[in-house]
Amino acid sequence: MIQKYQMYISGEWTDSVSGETFESIDPYTGEAWAEFPSANAQDVDKAVGAARNAFDGPWGKTLPTERSRIMRQIADAIGRNVDHLAQIETRDNGKLIREMSGQVKSLVNYYHYFAGAADKIQGEVIPVDKPTMLNYTLREPVGVVGAIVPWNSPLLLMSWKLAPALAAGCTMVVKPAEQTPASALEFARLVIEQSDLPKGVINIVTGLGERAGAALARHPGLDKLAFTGSSETGKLVAKSAAGNHTRVTLELGGKSPNIVFEDAQIENAVSGIIRGIFSATGQSCIAGSRLLVQQTILEPLLEKLAERTRKIKLGDPQSPDTEMGPIAFKEQLDKVKYYCQKGLEEGGKLLVGGRQPAGEGLAHGYFFEPTIFRDVTNTMTIAREEIFGPVLCVIPFQKEEDAIAIANDTAYGLGAGIWTQNIQRAHRMARAIRAGTVWINNYRTLSFASPFGGFKASGYGREGGLEALREYTQVKSVWVELSDDIGDPFVLK
């Protein structure tokens, strides 16, 4: 049976104004499993209005300690419902149940972390060079926030925005991706039933990006917009928001280098390479999709990597034994197939994979084999453009300076991995590479306490850690005259 959902606006469950709906497809079966309202500009306007009323009303008057208490209620509600939320995400996007369970569990700590920060947002007294003046700053919530969330890790990436926004005292309108809207609505249900969050603080509208997402991006009632998605869509979002002088943070795509030197621990490096590109079926902005290998160890490393890759078990993402699930939806599968064909046409050679598997239980889903291209140059399309699938490009290099040049020769700058036992080289590389996150002898490790974001076409602004709180607050400077005589009115004091 098709499960029917409604949107969540101003504390109420509601259909779209138009009555139109759309379906979500289970990528494992290729069949529709849920139906959602298809929002338009009117629905978005209602949601933004509800968020504004909550910000100007009860939530805006809530003391930081009370915000903290409510956020802890939300954290605990997530903790009690990890299995349910993880199963919904896996049904919607095809990621492994063990990965989704881990992500949902991590959100408990995420909300507790920002709950602890809610009553520690403070200004400063500034020692200005004017003896009769007192100057201090107030750090205040930015206001109503719009959040546009992608399909690959919906709850995690929504929470990266929502938790610091709530801690800061903001209200929010969330537009989840049309491919994976279910978990955001299930989250809202928990918030209603198990917390004291006032109506209108969180609003969730479901719909197509070109209609609901575009309406939210250009809405004049937003004070800030937080977007995670592709770099091309990020340009459109930023352009729409600029028309209203809306503040924007963008967490965009990547073409991250994973760099292995000849002195690396090879077994660990191979594990890190697989984690970097084949976890989440390669559908991750931080995927280590460019493997840079020092020429002296190229062949032995590729031999071990190919052997491990061929053993990756594809199958039902709800099964704990599965190591790689399907791609999230058909259009993305078609995109991966296109890039693989492009790679062959431009001279890349397949080492592993490159096809849709035909094994038992795989025929009806959106599966694609874990794929490795060797003999790739950094000028090839598959090395330049984000594929967002389980496709690895192997590029050899000779010297450290060559690795730096290749790593930085990209439009992106989200992440990078460095594998070496030379501590001086590791730190040199970390400084030289233009990326927001650098892992040394590891890959794809994140924490709620650490800032995350990109350079160049990978976006701007940070999510995670105390840096994220700054993205949802704004600073006010206050001047107090301490003397009885302000002096000459025509002279700037």
C-alpha positions in Angstrom: 0.0 0.0 0.0 1.1 3.6 -0.7 1.7 5.5 2.5 0.2 9.0 2.4 1.8 12.0 4.1 0.9 15.6 4.7 3.0 18.7 5.1 3.6 20.3 8.5 2.9 24.0 8.7 2.2 26.1 11.8 1.8 23.0 14.0 -0.8 21.4 11.7 -0.8 18.6 9.1 -2.0 19.9 5.8 -2.3 19.0 2.1 -1.0 21.4 -0.6 -3.2 24.3 -1.7 -3.5 22.8 -5.1 -4.2 19.3 -3.9 -1.5 18.0 -6.2 0.8 15.1 -5.0 3.9 13.2 -6.0 5.3 9.8 -5.2 8.5 8.5 -3.7 10.1 5.5 -5.3 11.9 2.8 -3.2 15.2 2.4 -5.0 15.6 -1.2 -4.0 12.3 -2.3 -5.6 11.8 0.4 -8.1 8.2 0.8 -6.9 6.4 3.7 -5.3 5.9 3.4 -1.6 4.7 6.9 -0.4 2.8 9.9 -1.6 3.4 13.6 -0.6 1.7 16.9 -1.2 3.3 18.9 -4.0 3.7 22.4 -2.6 3.6 25.6 -4.6 4.4 29.3 -3.8 1.2 29.6 -1.8 2.2 26.8 0.5 5.7 28.2 0.9 4.2 31.6 1.8 2.0 30.0 4.5 5.0 28.2 5.9 7.2 31.3 6.0 4.4 33.3 7.6 4.1 30.7 10.3 7.8 30.8 10.9 7.7 34.6 11.1 4.8 34.5 13.6 6.7 32.1 15.8 9.8 34.1 15.7 8.0 37.4 16.5 5.9 35.5 19.1 6.5 32.7 21.5 9.9 31.4 20.3 11.4 34.8 20.0 10.6 35.4 23.7 11.8 32.0 24.9 14.9 32.2 27.2 18.0 30.3 26.1 17.7 27.8 29.0 14.2 27.0 27.8 15.4 26.5 24.2 18.1 24.2 25.6 15.5 22.1 27.5 13.3 21.7 24.4 16.2 20.8 22.3 17.1 18.0 24.7 13.6 16.7 24.5 14.1 16.5 20.7 17.4 14.7 21.1 15.8 12.2 23.4 12.9 11.7 21.1 15.3 10.8 18.3 17.2 8.4 20.5 14.0 6.5 21.3 13.1 6.2 17.6 16.4 5.5 15.9 15.3 2.2 14.3 12.1 3.7 12.9 13.8 6.8 11.4 16.6 4.8 9.9 14.2 2.4 8.2 12.3 5.3 6.7 15.5 6.8 5.3 16.7 3.5 3.9 13.3 3.0 2.2 13.4 6.4 0.7 17.1 6.7 -0.5 18.4 3.2 -0.6 21.4 3.7 1.8 22.4 0.9 4.1 20.4 0.5 7.2 23.6 0.3 9.3 24.8 3.6 7.9 21.4 5.3 8.4 21.2 3.9 12.0 24.6 5.3 12.7 23.6 8.7 11.3 20.4 8.9 13.3 22.1 7.9 16.5 24.7 10.6 15.9 21.9 13.2 15.8 21.2 12.7 19.5 24.6 14.0 20.3 24.2 16.8 17.7 21.1 18.2 19.3 22.5 17.8 22.8 25.7 19.6 21.8 23.8 22.6 20.4 21.3 22.5 23.3 24.4 23.0 25.5 25.4 26.0 23.4 22.1 27.7 23.4 22.7 29.6 26.7 26.3 30.5 25.9 25.7 32.8 23.0 27.1 36.1 24.2 28.5 39.4 23.1 31.6 41.3 24.2 32.6 44.6 25.8 35.0 46.4 23.4 37.7 48.7 24.8 37.2 51.5 22.3 39.5 54.6 22.3 36.8 57.0 23.4 36.9 57.5 27.2 33.3 58.7 27.6 31.7 55.8 25.6 30.8 52.3 26.5 30.7 49.9 23.5 29.4 46.4 23.7 27.9 43.8 21.2 24.8 41.6 21.3 24.7 38.4 19.3 21.1 37.9 18.2 19.2 35.3 16.1 19.2 36.0 12.4 15.5 35.3 12.2 13.5 33.1 9.8 15.6 30.5 8.0 14.8 28.5 4.9 16.6 25.2 4.6 16.8 23.2 1.3 18.0 19.7 2.0 19.3 17.1 -0.5 18.3 13.5 -0.9 21.4 11.6 0.1 21.3 12.1 3.9 18.1 14.0 4.6 17.8 13.9 8.4 21.5 14.5 9.0 21.8 17.4 6.6 18.5 19.0 7.9 19.8 18.7 11.5 23.1 20.3 10.5 21.0 23.4 9.9 18.1 23.0 12.3 20.1 22.3 15.5 22.2 25.5 15.5 19.3 27.5 14.2 17.1 26.4 17.2 20.0 27.1 19.6 20.4 30.6 18.2 16.6 31.3 18.5 15.7 31.1 14.8 12.7 29.5 13.2 12.8 27.4 10.1 11.0 26.3 6.9 12.5 23.0 5.6 12.1 21.9 2.0 13.4 18.3 1.7 14.3 16.8 -1.6 11.4 15.5 -3.6 13.1 12.1 -3.8 13.4 11.7 0.0 10.9 13.7 2.0 9.6 11.1 4.4 12.1 11.2 7.2 11.7 15.0 7.7 7.9 14.5 8.2 8.5 11.6 10.5 10.9 13.8 12.5 8.2 16.5 12.7 5.8 13.9 14.1 8.2 13.1 16.9 8.7 16.8 17.7 4.9 17.3 18.0 4.4 14.2 20.2 7.5 14.3 22.4 8.6 17.9 22.9 7.3 21.3 23.9 8.4 23.1 20.8 5.9 25.9 19.9 3.9 25.8 16.7 5.5 27.4 13.7 9.1 27.1 14.9 9.6 24.2 12.4 7.6 24.0 9.2 8.1 21.4 6.5 6.9 21.8 2.9 7.3 19.0 0.4 7.4 19.5 -3.4 9.5 19.8 -6.5 12.7 21.8 -6.5 11.8 23.9 -9.5 8.5 24.9 -7.8 8.6 24.7 -4.0 12.4 25.0 -3.7 12.6 27.9 -6.0 9.7 29.7 -4.2 11.5 29.3 -0.9 14.8 30.5 -2.3 13.3 33.7 -3.6 10.9 34.4 -0.7 11.3 37.9 0.7 10.2 36.8 4.2 13.4 34.8 4.8 16.3 36.3 6.8 18.7 33.5 5.8 18.8 30.5 3.5 20.8 27.4 4.1 21.3 25.1 1.1 23.0 21.7 0.5 23.2 20.3 -3.0 24.9 20.6 -6.3 27.1 23.5 -7.2 25.0 24.4 -10.2 21.8 24.5 -8.2 23.7 26.4 -5.5 24.3 29.2 -8.0 20.6 29.5 -8.8 19.7 29.5 -5.1 22.3 32.2 -4.3 21.1 34.3 -7.2 17.4 34.0 -6.1 18.3 34.9 -2.5 20.4 37.9 -3.5 17.3 39.6 -4.9 16.1 40.0 -1.3 19.5 40.5 0.3 18.9 37.2 2.1 22.0 35.8 3.8 23.1 32.4 2.4 25.2 29.5 3.3 26.0 26.9 0.6 27.3 23.4 1.2 27.9 22.2 -2.4 29.6 19.5 -4.4 33.1 18.1 -4.5 35.7 16.2 -6.5 37.9 15.3 -3.5 41.4 13.9 -3.9 42.4 10.9 -1.8 46.2 11.0 -2.0 48.4 7.9 -1.3 52.2 8.2 -0.9 54.6 5.4 -1.2 55.3 5.2 2.5 51.6 4.8 3.4 50.2 1.8 5.3 48.7 0.2 2.2 46.0 -1.9 4.0 44.7 1.1 5.8 44.8 3.2 2.7 42.8 0.7 0.8 40.2 0.6 3.5 40.1 4.4 3.5 39.8 4.5 -0.3 36.8 2.1 -0.2 35.2 4.1 2.6 35.7 7.3 0.7 34.1 6.3 -2.6 31.9 3.2 -2.1 30.3 4.1 1.3 26.8 5.5 0.6 27.1 4.1 -2.9 29.3 7.1 -3.7 26.4 9.5 -3.2 28.3 11.8 -0.9 29.5 15.4 -1.4 32.8 14.4 0.3 33.3 11.2 -1.8 37.0 10.6 -2.4 36.3 10.3 -6.1 39.9 11.1 -7.3 42.5 8.6 -6.1 46.0 10.1 -6.5 48.7 7.3 -6.1 52.4 7.7 -6.1 53.7 5.9 -9.2 56.1 3.6 -7.3 53.2 1.8 -5.5 50.5 2.1 -8.2 50.4 -1.5 -9.3 50.5 -3.2 -5.9 47.9 -0.8 -4.5 45.6 -1.3 -7.4 45.8 -5.0 -7.1 44.7 -4.9 -3.5 42.1 -2.3 -4.2 40.6 -4.3 -7.1 40.5 -7.5 -5.0 38.7 -5.8 -2.1 36.3 -3.9 -4.5 35.2 -7.1 -6.3 34.1 -8.6 -3.0 31.7 -5.7 -2.1 28.3 -7.3 -1.5 25.4 -5.5 -3.2 21.8 -6.1 -2.1 18.9 -5.1 0.1 19.9 -2.0 2.0 17.7 -3.2 4.9 19.9 -6.3 5.4 22.8 -5.9 7.8 25.0 -8.0 5.5 24.8 -5.7 2.5 27.8 -3.5 1.9 26.5 -1.3 -0.9 22.9 -0.5 -1.8 21.2 1.0 -4.8 21.6 4.4 -6.3 18.8 6.6 -4.9 16.7 7.2 -8.1 16.6 6.3 -11.8 17.8 9.7 -13.0 20.9 9.5 -10.9 21.6 6.0 -12.1 21.4 7.2 -15.7 23.8 10.0 -14.8 26.3 7.5 -13.5 26.0 5.3 -16.6 26.6 8.4 -18.8 29.8 9.3 -17.0 31.1 5.8 -17.2 30.6 5.8 -21.0 32.2 9.2 -21.2 35.2 7.9 -19.2 35.7 5.0 -21.7 35.4 7.4 -24.7 38.1 9.7 -23.3 40.6 6.9 -22.7 40.0 5.7 -19.2 40.3 1.9 -18.6 38.0 -0.1 -16.5 39.7 -2.0 -13.7 36.6 -3.0 -11.9 32.8 -2.7 -12.5 31.2 -0.2 -14.9 27.9 -2.0 -15.4 24.5 -2.6 -13.8 24.6 -6.0 -12.0 22.1 -8.7 -12.9 22.4 -10.8 -9.8 19.5 -12.2 -7.7 17.5 -9.5 -6.0 19.2 -6.7 -8.0 17.3 -6.6 -11.3 14.5 -4.3 -10.2 16.5 -1.9 -8.2 18.8 1.0 -9.2 22.0 -0.8 -8.7 25.4 -0.1 -10.3 28.6 -2.0 -9.7 31.4 -0.4 -7.6 33.6 1.0 -10.4 37.3 1.9 -10.8 38.8 3.7 -13.8 42.6 3.6 -14.1 44.9 5.5 -16.5 42.8 8.6 -15.9 44.3 12.1 -16.4 43.0 15.1 -14.5 41.7 16.6 -17.7 39.1 13.9 -18.4 35.5 14.6 -17.7 35.2 11.9 -15.1 38.0 13.6 -13.2 36.6 17.1 -13.5 32.8 16.7 -12.9 31.0 15.4 -9.8 29.5 12.0 -10.7 27.8 11.3 -7.3 28.0 7.6 -7.6 30.3 4.6 -7.0 32.9 5.6 -9.6 36.6 6.1 -8.7 39.2 7.7 -11.0 42.8 6.7 -10.4 45.5 9.3 -11.3 49.2 8.5 -10.8 51.7 11.1 -9.7 55.5 11.3 -9.2 56.4 13.8 -6.5 54.7 15.7 -3.7 54.5 18.9 -5.6 52.8 17.0 -8.5 50.2 15.6 -6.0 49.5 19.2 -4.7 49.1 20.5 -8.3 46.7 17.8 -9.3 44.7 17.9 -6.1 44.2 21.7 -6.4 43.5 21.6 -10.1 39.7 21.4 -9.7 36.8 23.8 -9.4 35.9 22.2 -6.0 37.4 22.3 -2.6 35.4 20.3 -0.1 37.6 17.5 1.3 40.9 15.7 0.8 42.6 12.6 2.2 46.4 12.2 2.8 48.0 8.8 3.4 51.6 9.0 4.6 53.8 8.0 7.6 55.9 11.2 7.1 54.4 13.6 9.7 56.1 16.7 8.1 54.7 15.8 4.7 51.3 15.3 6.2 51.2 18.8 7.6 52.7 20.4 4.5 50.0 18.8 2.4 47.2 19.8 4.8 48.3 23.4 4.4 48.9 23.3 0.7 45.5 21.7 -0.4 42.6 24.1 -0.9 39.8 22.2 0.8 37.6 22.8 3.8 38.4 19.4 5.5 41.6 17.4 5.3 41.9 13.9 6.7 45.3 12.4 7.4 45.5 8.6 7.4 41.7 8.4 7.5 38.7 9.5 5.4 35.1 10.5 5.8 35.1 11.2 9.6 32.8 14.0 10.8 31.7 15.3 14.2 29.0 17.7 15.4 31.7 19.6 17.2 33.9 20.3 14.1 33.1 22.9 11.4 32.4 21.5 7.9 32.2 23.4 4.6 34.0 24.1 1.4 36.3 26.3 -0.6 35.7 27.5 -4.2 32.7 25.9 -6.0 32.1 23.7 -2.9 30.4 26.6 -1.2 30.8 29.0 1.7 29.7 29.1 5.3 30.2 26.3 7.9 28.0 23.7 9.4 28.9 22.0 12.7 30.7 23.2 15.8 30.5 26.7 17.2 31.2 28.1 13.7 27.7 27.0 12.8 26.1 29.1 15.5 27.8 32.2 14.0 26.0 31.4 10.8 22.6 31.7 12.5 23.3 34.8 14.5 24.1 38.5 13.8 26.0 41.0 15.8 24.6 44.3 17.0 27.0 47.0 18.3 25.6 49.2 21.1 27.2 52.6 22.1 26.4 54.2 25.5 27.4 57.8 26.2 28.7 58.1 29.8 29.3 61.8 30.0 26.7 64.6 30.5 27.9 66.6 27.5 28.1 64.9 24.0 30.1 67.9 22.6 30.0 69.6 19.3 27.1 68.2 17.2 29.0 68.8 14.0 32.0 66.8 15.0 32.1 63.0 14.8 32.9 61.9 18.3 
